[in-house]
Amino acid sequence: MQVEYGYYAEQAAELMSADLGSVAAMRELATLRGWQRRRVTDADLVAMREFVPLLRAVIDASAAGDEQSVVRRLNGLLEQHPLRPRISGHDAQTWHLHVNDSGDSVAEILIGEALYGMTLAVTELGADRFGWCAADGCGGAFFDATANHSKRFCSTRCATRTNVAAYRQRRSAAP
């Protein structure tokens, strides 16, 4: 059985663009489930603001192809935020893995899921699978799970915008 880590690895990349300006903004994170939204506190906001730059450094190292730095940084973060896996669900068809206790803070749950996804991505695909969007002015992060390691954009929107701009430039340069 293959562990599904892509969702959590994508979540880690999405944290780079998360609005952490206020508790209300943090409640709007697309990754938050209904019960988590109600539990977001000022302490969660502070914890996420401290964590995101550390995660950014991992993505920087991954984008630069610095495998040793990626592994060292991830291991350091895993020491600071240990995962406590547990099985959840109601029956054999719904069993799934959670990486923290349900009583943990929202920040620790999000941090744990991000670290879980990134750690499995690194061990399964390699330490160079995270990067920064190639679209002008974007700066969003992405997780590249493609077989040929070809992802360059954080979203379809950025890829389309860049390709359309390139097409228009080629068209205007044509005689």
Sequence and secondary structure as in RCSB ss.txt:
>XXXX:A:sequence
MQVEYGYYAEQAAELMSADLGSVAAMRELATLRGWQRRRVTDADLVAMREFVPLLRAVIDASAAGDEQSVVRRLN
GLLEQHPLRPRISGHDAQTWHLHVNDSGDSVAEILIGEALYGMTLAVTELGADRFGWCAADGCGGAFFDATANHS
KRFCSTRCATRTNVAAYRQRRSAAP
>XXXX:A:secstr
     HHHHHHHHHGGG   SSHHHHHT TT  HHHHHH  HHHHHHHHHHHHHHHHHHHHHHTT HHHHHHHHH
HHHHHS    EEE SSTTT EEESS TTS HHHHHHHHHHHHHHHHHHHH TT EEE  STTT  EEE   TT  
   SSHHHHHHHHHHHHHHHHHH  
